[in-house]
Amino acid sequence: MHKDEAAGLGKQAKGAVKDAAGGLTGNEKLQAEGKLDKAEGKLQQKVGEVKDDARDALKR
């Protein structure tokens, strides 16, 4: 697992908490920040997966 994958998963978790908290409290700004964090986390995770795959391909 590449460090970007782990960081992306962490950012997704943080975003999910913000999204849920914003939804429960009616704070639309917090909820939007959470959705953005989740999207950024997914992208970062995918970047890590691509880096991992590239590293594995170079080892062959």
Order of alpha helices (4+ residues) and beta strands (2+ residues): alpha-alpha
